[in-house]
Amino acid sequence: MTRAHYIFGHTFNTTFSYCLTKAWTEAKEEARISEENARRAAEYKAKYGNRDYRNYRSYYSSRMGHNDWRCDYRNDAKATVIRSFNAR
């Protein structure tokens, strides 16, 4: 209703009925878009969640350009050790 009043006050030569219809259409479209975005976010998290978490943890203590290579090396070394234990 607030959006309809806004549209009515900021347009020329329109009926309030038209403004209500327009506001309702905009609200439905906004709800559809937010639902679609939530679905895409869940799909992305399911597909790439582990990778994003690993990247977040690997650079947790680094300042970009200063000691980020140490974090990479440490994590690569840790992954190598874990892989060697799991291979047995």
Secondary structure, DSSP 8 states (H G I E B T S, - for coil): -HHHHHHHHTSSS--HHHHHHHHHHHHHHHHHHHHHHHHHHHHHHHHHHHHHHHHHHHTTT--TTTSHHHHHHHHHHHHHHHHHHHH-
